[in-house]
Amino acid sequence: MTDATTAVTGHEPDVDSLHHMCRLLAEAAEGVGEASRYASELALGTRLPPARDGAARRTLLRTITDPKGLGWAPRGRGLAGLGRLVGVFTSRESLAVSLAVTGLKARIRAAAVHHPELLGDPDTARVLRAVAEDRQREAVRVFRAILGRKGAERAFALLAPAFADILAWNALTDENPLNDAAGWEVATGRTLTGAEPVLGIGARIWAFLDRGPGRAEPFVPPAGFTERLDTGGTIAGYVRNIDAVGTDGTLLVQRAVGPDGVQRYVVQLAGMSGLSGDSPQDLLGAVHAVARPATPYSRAVCKALRTAVPSGSEIALVGHSLGGITAMNLAADRDFCEVYRVTHVVAIGSPVDGKRPADPRTRVCSLVNEHDVVPSLEGRSSVSPYRLPEQFTEFTWTDDTHAFPLCHAAERYAHNLEHDVPGARAHVDAELAPYRGRVTATRLFRLYDR
């Protein structure tokens, strides 16, 4: 990756070529990592024949300890895992990690080509230069300085197109061994499943802390509230409804008679409510939902739907932020899909790319503002070199709102859909056409963690 001056020289690298190189480097990192793991387990284990044990073991140990050799195994187990920790704490180079880090830097450079504002802004350009030159501590220091001067709002929005890759690069180059697995997952084209990439706190810990059974109670809204909800059956209208419902733990379910006379249901799920509280939509629930499919939020929604939607009904799940994650978690639940036919999931500003519906017929639409950092929190950026499965349709765009969380707000997404991205709006509206008709019932529920 070159420095910020390349942004004005007119000699930018080709994004497709960079993405191709990223994928090749990730494959090479995987192969070398497996070779290093195998060598480590042989050298530190008991699998070598006794007659050859001494010479072979010394050769293998040189292979993983010599600075010009394979280095420690990124995913070693047992004594090999201990060797990995020694390598991290002594800053011993690992060839597999070096390849993965080089691939991440190429991805960050490709993001900067696609989003020249990353290099056009002096502060974010300094972060990217530090990444390019493997100066991990300086990158962290500069990022903290940006937070102090400009606030998190602008820093996160500007870095959003490359944020997932920067976090992965930081995880693989810092001295914290706990977040290495998360960095490795992102670097090799996976999405985060085991731990988050900052501190490395595992998904099992989040699940242990977020054990609420979920509860739902029917909710009678203030007079006139239901009449103000959108009943046009468009994606912009659904997002407007989610914005109107708010993030205080309220679920909205609309029943509509489609053009074919069939009754179907649109479940509209709001995003995160706050840092903590009785709602399953708090910060803990949001972190938990990214990595795990069953959460208090999903369990509460299931209980609400069992009272509002007959078994066997066709439903569309439309969710913003944490609501989109929960929509995908429900669609990935085989038991849920045996009760309901989930025809569509529409996730707005949500990190859902690593999740897969249980029913192969379910259509998924992901709508992403590229300066919204939230959709990249499961490890895949909006300008990723890796494509999504055919079940997925992803629409990404940029607007002039480079401030977070404003660019993440449901109201802003509704505005984008109505005014800025007619192609995305038309596609999703066409997908949801069977649900467009006379709304015959509106149900609201309060959702609780316990």
C-alpha positions as CSV (number, residue, x, y, z in Angstrom):
1,M,0.0,0.0,0.0
2,T,1.4,3.3,-1.0
3,D,1.1,6.6,0.9
4,A,-1.5,9.3,0.6
5,T,0.2,11.0,-2.3
6,T,-1.0,8.3,-4.7
7,A,-4.5,9.6,-4.3
8,V,-3.6,12.6,-6.5
9,T,-1.1,11.1,-8.9
10,G,-3.6,9.4,-11.1
11,H,-1.8,6.1,-10.9
12,E,-4.2,4.2,-8.6
13,P,-4.0,0.4,-8.5
14,D,-6.8,-1.6,-10.0
15,V,-9.3,-2.7,-7.4
16,D,-10.1,-6.0,-9.1
17,S,-6.4,-6.9,-9.3
18,L,-5.9,-6.0,-5.6
19,H,-8.9,-8.1,-4.7
20,H,-7.6,-11.1,-6.7
21,M,-4.2,-10.7,-4.9
22,C,-6.1,-10.6,-1.5
23,R,-7.8,-13.9,-2.2
24,L,-4.5,-15.5,-3.3
25,L,-2.7,-14.3,-0.2
26,A,-5.5,-15.6,2.0
27,E,-5.3,-19.0,0.4
28,A,-1.5,-19.0,0.7
29,A,-1.8,-18.0,4.4
30,E,-4.2,-20.9,5.0
31,G,-1.9,-23.4,3.3
32,V,1.2,-22.2,5.1
33,G,-0.7,-22.1,8.4
34,E,-1.7,-25.7,8.0
35,A,1.9,-26.7,7.2
36,S,3.2,-24.8,10.3
37,R,0.5,-26.4,12.5
38,Y,1.4,-29.8,11.3
39,A,5.2,-29.2,11.8
40,S,4.5,-27.8,15.3
41,E,2.4,-30.7,16.4
42,L,5.1,-33.2,15.1
43,A,8.0,-31.3,16.7
44,L,6.3,-30.8,20.0
45,G,4.2,-34.0,20.1
46,T,4.8,-37.8,20.3
47,R,4.0,-38.8,16.8
48,L,7.6,-39.1,15.4
49,P,9.2,-42.6,15.2
50,P,11.7,-43.1,18.1
51,A,14.5,-44.0,15.7
52,R,14.3,-40.7,14.0
53,D,13.0,-38.7,16.8
54,G,16.0,-36.6,17.7
55,A,17.2,-35.4,14.2
56,A,13.7,-35.0,12.8
57,R,12.5,-33.0,15.9
58,R,15.5,-30.7,15.7
59,T,14.8,-30.1,12.0
60,L,11.1,-29.4,12.6
61,L,11.9,-27.1,15.5
62,R,14.3,-25.1,13.3
63,T,11.5,-24.9,10.7
64,I,9.1,-23.2,13.2
65,T,11.7,-21.1,15.1
66,D,14.1,-19.9,12.5
67,P,13.2,-16.3,11.4
68,K,13.3,-17.5,7.8
69,G,11.2,-20.6,8.4
70,L,7.4,-21.2,8.8
71,G,7.2,-19.6,12.2
72,W,4.5,-20.4,14.8
73,A,1.2,-21.9,13.8
74,P,-1.6,-19.4,13.9
75,R,-4.1,-22.1,15.0
76,G,-1.9,-24.6,16.9
77,R,-3.3,-26.9,19.6
78,G,-1.8,-28.3,22.7
79,L,1.9,-27.7,22.9
80,A,1.7,-26.2,19.4
81,G,-0.7,-23.7,20.8
82,L,1.7,-22.9,23.6
83,G,4.4,-22.4,20.9
84,R,2.0,-19.9,19.3
85,L,1.7,-17.9,22.5
86,V,5.5,-17.8,22.8
87,G,5.8,-16.6,19.3
88,V,3.3,-13.8,20.0
89,F,4.9,-12.6,23.2
90,T,8.4,-12.7,21.7
91,S,7.3,-11.0,18.4
92,R,8.6,-14.1,16.5
93,E,7.5,-13.8,12.9
94,S,5.0,-16.2,11.5
95,L,5.0,-16.7,7.7
96,A,1.3,-17.5,7.6
97,V,0.4,-14.4,9.6
98,S,2.7,-12.3,7.5
99,L,0.8,-13.4,4.4
100,A,-2.5,-12.8,6.0
101,V,-1.5,-9.3,7.1
102,T,-0.2,-8.5,3.6
103,G,-3.6,-9.5,2.2
104,L,-5.4,-7.3,4.7
105,K,-3.2,-4.4,3.7
106,A,-4.1,-5.0,0.1
107,R,-7.8,-5.0,1.0
108,I,-7.4,-1.7,2.9
109,R,-5.6,-0.2,-0.1
110,A,-8.5,-1.4,-2.4
111,A,-11.0,0.3,0.0
112,A,-9.0,3.5,-0.3
113,V,-9.2,3.4,-4.1
114,H,-12.9,2.8,-3.9
115,H,-13.2,5.5,-1.2
116,P,-10.6,8.2,-1.9
117,E,-11.8,10.2,1.1
118,L,-9.8,7.6,3.2
119,L,-6.6,9.1,1.9
120,G,-8.0,12.5,1.2
121,D,-8.6,13.1,4.9
122,P,-5.2,13.8,6.7
123,D,-6.1,12.0,9.8
124,T,-7.4,8.8,8.3
125,A,-4.5,8.9,5.8
126,R,-2.1,8.8,8.8
127,V,-3.9,5.7,10.1
128,L,-3.6,4.0,6.7
129,R,0.1,4.9,6.4
130,A,0.8,3.4,9.8
131,V,-1.0,0.2,8.7
132,A,0.9,0.1,5.5
133,E,4.2,0.4,7.4
134,D,3.2,-2.1,10.1
135,R,3.4,0.5,12.8
136,Q,0.6,-0.9,15.0
137,R,1.1,1.3,18.1
138,E,1.2,4.4,16.0
139,A,-2.0,3.4,14.2
140,V,-3.8,3.0,17.5
141,R,-2.4,6.3,18.8
142,V,-3.5,8.2,15.7
143,F,-7.0,6.6,15.9
144,R,-7.3,7.6,19.5
145,A,-6.2,11.1,18.6
146,I,-8.9,11.3,15.9
147,L,-11.5,10.3,18.5
148,G,-10.3,13.0,20.8
149,R,-10.3,15.8,18.2
150,K,-13.2,14.8,15.9
151,G,-15.2,12.5,18.0
152,A,-16.3,8.9,17.3
153,E,-19.0,10.0,14.9
154,R,-16.7,11.2,12.1
155,A,-13.8,8.8,12.8
156,F,-16.0,5.7,12.5
157,A,-17.9,6.9,9.5
158,L,-14.7,7.8,7.5
159,L,-13.0,4.6,8.3
160,A,-16.1,2.4,7.9
161,P,-15.2,1.0,4.4
162,A,-11.9,-0.4,5.8
163,F,-12.8,-0.7,9.5
164,A,-13.2,-4.5,9.6
165,D,-9.9,-5.1,7.8
166,I,-8.1,-2.6,10.0
167,L,-9.4,-4.3,13.2
168,A,-8.3,-7.6,11.8
169,W,-4.8,-6.2,10.9
170,N,-4.6,-4.8,14.5
171,A,-5.6,-8.1,16.0
172,L,-2.8,-9.9,14.1
173,T,-0.1,-7.4,14.8
174,D,-0.7,-6.4,18.4
175,E,0.6,-8.4,21.4
176,N,-2.8,-9.7,22.5
177,P,-3.0,-13.4,21.7
178,L,-6.7,-13.6,22.5
179,N,-7.9,-11.7,19.4
180,D,-5.6,-13.5,16.9
181,A,-8.3,-16.0,16.0
182,A,-10.8,-13.2,15.1
183,G,-8.1,-11.5,13.0
184,W,-7.3,-14.7,11.2
185,E,-11.0,-15.4,10.4
186,V,-11.4,-12.0,8.8
187,A,-8.1,-12.2,7.0
188,T,-8.9,-15.5,5.4
189,G,-12.3,-14.5,4.1
190,R,-14.5,-15.8,7.0
191,T,-16.9,-13.9,9.2
192,L,-16.5,-13.6,13.0
193,T,-17.9,-16.6,14.9
194,G,-15.7,-17.2,17.9
195,A,-14.6,-13.9,19.3
196,E,-14.5,-10.2,18.7
197,P,-11.3,-8.7,17.3
198,V,-10.5,-6.0,19.8
199,L,-10.0,-7.8,23.1
200,G,-10.7,-11.3,21.9
201,I,-13.7,-11.9,24.2
202,G,-15.2,-15.2,23.1
203,A,-18.8,-15.7,21.9
204,R,-19.3,-18.3,24.7
205,I,-18.7,-15.6,27.3
206,W,-21.2,-13.2,25.6
207,A,-23.7,-16.1,25.5
208,F,-23.1,-16.8,29.2
209,L,-23.7,-13.1,30.1
210,D,-26.8,-12.9,27.9
211,R,-28.9,-15.8,29.0
212,G,-32.4,-14.3,29.3
213,P,-35.2,-16.6,28.1
214,G,-37.0,-13.7,26.3
215,R,-40.6,-12.6,26.9
216,A,-43.2,-10.9,24.9
217,E,-46.4,-9.1,26.0
218,P,-49.1,-7.6,23.7
219,F,-48.8,-3.8,23.7
220,V,-51.6,-1.3,23.2
221,P,-50.0,1.9,21.7
222,P,-51.2,5.5,22.3
223,A,-54.3,6.6,20.5
224,G,-53.6,7.4,16.8
225,F,-50.2,5.6,16.7
226,T,-51.3,2.7,14.6
227,E,-53.0,5.0,12.1
228,R,-49.7,6.8,11.5
229,L,-47.9,3.6,10.5
230,D,-47.1,3.1,6.8
231,T,-49.4,0.5,5.1
232,G,-48.1,0.9,1.6
233,G,-46.0,-2.3,1.6
234,T,-42.8,-0.7,0.4
235,I,-39.3,-1.2,1.9
236,A,-39.0,2.6,2.7
237,G,-42.4,2.4,4.5
238,Y,-41.3,-0.6,6.6
239,V,-38.1,1.2,7.6
240,R,-40.2,4.3,8.5
241,N,-42.3,2.0,10.7
242,I,-39.2,0.7,12.4
243,D,-38.1,4.2,13.0
244,A,-41.5,5.1,14.4
245,V,-41.7,2.1,16.7
246,G,-38.3,3.0,18.2
247,T,-35.7,1.0,20.1
248,D,-37.5,0.6,23.4
249,G,-38.2,-3.1,22.9
250,T,-41.3,-2.9,20.7
251,L,-42.1,-5.5,17.9
252,L,-44.4,-4.6,15.0
253,V,-46.3,-7.3,13.0
254,Q,-48.6,-6.4,10.1
255,R,-50.9,-8.8,8.4
256,A,-51.7,-8.0,4.7
257,V,-53.8,-9.7,2.1
258,G,-51.7,-9.9,-1.0
259,P,-52.7,-9.5,-4.7
260,D,-53.4,-13.3,-4.8
261,G,-55.7,-13.1,-1.8
262,V,-53.3,-14.9,0.6
263,Q,-52.7,-13.5,4.1
264,R,-49.1,-13.0,4.8
265,Y,-47.2,-11.3,7.7
266,V,-44.4,-8.7,7.8
267,V,-42.4,-8.7,11.0
268,Q,-40.6,-5.4,11.6
269,L,-37.7,-5.5,14.0
270,A,-35.9,-2.5,15.5
271,G,-32.2,-2.1,16.4
272,M,-30.3,-1.7,19.6
273,S,-31.9,0.1,22.5
274,G,-29.0,1.1,24.7
275,L,-26.2,-0.1,26.8
276,S,-28.3,-2.1,29.3
277,G,-31.8,-2.6,30.5
278,D,-34.7,-5.0,30.6
279,S,-35.0,-5.0,26.8
280,P,-33.2,-7.8,24.9
281,Q,-32.1,-5.2,22.4
282,D,-29.3,-3.8,24.6
283,L,-25.6,-3.7,23.7
284,L,-24.9,-7.1,25.3
285,G,-27.6,-8.6,23.1
286,A,-26.2,-7.0,20.0
287,V,-22.7,-8.3,20.5
288,H,-24.1,-11.8,21.3
289,A,-26.4,-11.8,18.3
290,V,-23.6,-11.2,15.8
291,A,-21.9,-14.5,16.7
292,R,-24.7,-16.7,18.1
293,P,-28.1,-17.5,16.5
294,A,-30.2,-17.8,19.6
295,T,-30.5,-14.8,21.8
296,P,-33.1,-13.3,24.2
297,Y,-34.2,-11.0,21.4
298,S,-34.9,-13.9,19.0
299,R,-36.5,-16.0,21.7
300,A,-38.8,-13.1,22.6
301,V,-39.8,-12.6,19.0
302,C,-40.6,-16.3,18.6
303,K,-42.9,-16.1,21.6
304,A,-44.7,-13.0,20.2
305,L,-45.2,-14.6,16.8
306,R,-46.7,-17.8,18.2
307,T,-49.6,-15.7,19.5
308,A,-49.9,-13.5,16.4
309,V,-49.1,-15.6,13.4
310,P,-50.7,-19.0,12.6
311,S,-48.3,-21.9,11.9
312,G,-47.5,-22.4,8.3
313,S,-47.9,-18.8,7.4
314,E,-45.6,-17.0,5.0
315,I,-43.6,-14.2,6.7
316,A,-41.1,-11.6,5.7
317,L,-38.6,-10.4,8.3
318,V,-37.5,-6.8,7.9
319,G,-34.9,-5.6,10.5
320,H,-32.7,-2.6,11.0
321,S,-29.3,-3.0,12.7
322,L,-29.7,-5.5,15.5
323,G,-33.2,-6.2,14.2
324,G,-31.6,-7.3,10.9
325,I,-29.2,-9.6,12.7
326,T,-32.1,-11.1,14.7
327,A,-34.1,-11.5,11.5
328,M,-31.3,-13.6,10.0
329,N,-30.9,-15.5,13.2
330,L,-34.6,-16.5,13.0
331,A,-34.3,-17.4,9.4
332,A,-31.3,-19.6,10.2
333,D,-33.2,-21.5,12.9
334,R,-34.5,-24.8,11.5
335,D,-37.2,-25.1,14.2
336,F,-38.5,-21.6,13.4
337,C,-38.6,-22.4,9.7
338,E,-40.6,-25.6,10.4
339,V,-43.3,-23.4,11.9
340,Y,-43.2,-20.5,9.4
341,R,-42.3,-20.2,5.8
342,V,-39.7,-17.4,5.8
343,T,-39.8,-16.1,2.2
344,H,-37.7,-13.0,2.7
345,V,-35.2,-11.4,5.0
346,V,-34.4,-7.7,4.5
347,A,-31.5,-6.5,6.7
348,I,-30.9,-2.7,6.8
349,G,-27.5,-1.6,8.1
350,S,-26.9,-5.0,9.7
351,P,-23.8,-7.3,9.9
352,V,-25.4,-10.5,8.5
353,D,-23.1,-11.6,5.7
354,G,-21.8,-14.6,7.6
355,K,-25.3,-16.0,8.4
356,R,-27.3,-18.4,6.2
357,P,-31.0,-19.2,6.1
358,A,-32.1,-22.7,7.0
359,D,-34.5,-22.7,4.0
360,P,-32.6,-22.5,0.7
361,R,-35.7,-20.8,-0.8
362,T,-35.4,-17.8,1.5
363,R,-34.3,-14.6,-0.3
364,V,-32.0,-12.2,1.6
365,C,-31.5,-8.5,0.8
366,S,-28.8,-6.6,2.6
367,L,-28.9,-2.8,2.3
368,V,-25.8,-0.9,3.4
369,N,-24.5,2.6,3.5
370,E,-20.8,2.2,3.0
371,H,-20.0,4.8,5.7
372,D,-22.0,2.9,8.2
373,V,-19.6,0.9,10.4
374,V,-22.2,-1.4,11.9
375,P,-22.6,-3.8,8.9
376,S,-18.9,-4.6,9.0
377,L,-18.8,-5.6,12.6
378,E,-19.0,-9.3,11.7
379,G,-15.8,-9.0,9.6
380,R,-16.9,-8.4,6.1
381,S,-16.7,-4.9,4.7
382,S,-19.1,-3.3,2.2
383,V,-16.2,-3.4,-0.4
384,S,-15.1,-6.9,0.4
385,P,-13.2,-9.0,-2.2
386,Y,-15.5,-12.0,-1.3
387,R,-18.9,-12.4,-2.9
388,L,-22.0,-13.5,-1.1
389,P,-24.1,-16.6,-2.0
390,E,-26.8,-16.5,-4.7
391,Q,-29.4,-16.3,-2.0
392,F,-28.2,-12.9,-1.1
393,T,-28.7,-9.6,-2.9
394,E,-26.5,-6.8,-1.5
395,F,-27.0,-3.1,-2.3
396,T,-24.4,-0.6,-1.1
397,W,-24.2,3.1,-1.6
398,T,-22.7,6.3,-0.2
399,D,-24.3,9.6,0.6
400,D,-23.0,12.9,1.9
401,T,-23.6,11.9,5.6
402,H,-20.2,11.0,6.8
403,A,-21.1,11.0,10.5
404,F,-21.9,8.0,12.6
405,P,-24.5,7.1,14.0
406,L,-26.5,9.5,11.8
407,C,-25.6,7.5,8.7
408,H,-26.7,4.3,10.6
409,A,-30.1,5.6,11.7
410,A,-33.3,4.0,10.4
411,E,-34.6,7.4,9.4
412,R,-31.5,8.0,7.2
413,Y,-31.8,4.6,5.5
414,A,-35.5,5.4,4.8
415,H,-34.4,8.7,3.2
416,N,-31.7,6.9,1.1
417,L,-34.3,4.4,-0.1
418,E,-36.8,7.1,-1.0
419,H,-34.4,9.5,-2.7
420,D,-31.0,8.2,-3.4
421,V,-31.0,4.5,-4.4
422,P,-34.0,3.8,-6.7
423,G,-32.5,0.6,-7.9
424,A,-32.2,-0.9,-4.5
425,R,-35.7,0.3,-3.6
426,A,-37.3,-1.1,-6.8
427,H,-35.6,-4.5,-6.3
428,V,-36.7,-5.0,-2.7
429,D,-40.2,-3.7,-3.5
430,A,-40.5,-6.2,-6.3
431,E,-39.3,-9.0,-4.0
432,L,-41.9,-8.1,-1.4
433,A,-44.7,-7.6,-3.9
434,P,-46.7,-10.6,-2.5
435,Y,-47.0,-8.7,0.8
436,R,-48.3,-5.5,-0.8
437,G,-52.0,-5.3,-0.2
438,R,-54.6,-4.3,2.3
439,V,-53.3,-4.4,5.9
440,T,-56.0,-6.3,7.9
441,A,-54.3,-6.4,11.3
442,T,-51.5,-4.6,13.2
443,R,-50.0,-6.1,16.4
444,L,-47.5,-4.7,18.7
445,F,-45.5,-6.4,21.5
446,R,-43.2,-5.3,24.2
447,L,-40.2,-7.5,24.4
448,Y,-38.3,-8.3,27.6
449,D,-35.0,-10.0,28.3
450,R,-36.6,-12.1,31.1
